[in-house]
Amino acid sequence: MKVKKLEDIIGTEKEVSDDNWVSRRLLLQEDNVGFSLHDTVLTAGTETYIWYKHHIEAVYCIEGEAEIETVENGETYRITPGTMYCLDNHEKHYVRAITNFRVVCVFTPALIGDEVHDEEGVYRAPE
Ligand SMILES: CC(=O)NCC[C@H](N)C(=O)O
């Protein structure tokens, strides 16, 4: 069994930041469990364009509020604590954080660890 605390991750290479968010990566490919698990905070007032071309992501909100817009059809969703969304069709989308937006994210396949979005909003393909 594996037990890790957020405080074990903060300040290490498993705490990964991009312009609009910080992602504390609790489980990664090296843990060999088939998914990765992150505690992520998106910064209030930011808009992030994302396309998980190679991954499925589930996102469970535990603090704050955001709007998600799926690009293909322009639909918007208000996400608040206790709500989950799952990008099960690799949807291109925007995340607009209204307040600091804290979420638990699960990715399959698991992230390797240092991924940030490229110019297309994509995390690189798993190795
Ligand atoms: C909600 C979302 O996808 N935010 C971007 C960061 C990502 N979830 C991560 O933790 O790497």
The ligand as a Gaussian input file, in Angstrom:
#p B3LYP/6-31G(d) Opt

LIG

0 1
 C       -8.331000      20.972000     -14.725000
 C       -7.061000      20.769000     -15.487000
 O       -6.987000      19.946000     -16.345000
 N       -6.056000      21.568000     -15.146000
 C       -4.755000      21.512000     -15.750000
 C       -3.755000      20.759000     -14.901000
 C       -3.952000      19.269000     -14.914000
 N       -5.210000      18.827000     -14.434000
 C       -2.863000      18.609000     -14.083000
 O       -3.075000      18.375000     -12.890000
 O       -1.809000      18.331000     -14.661000

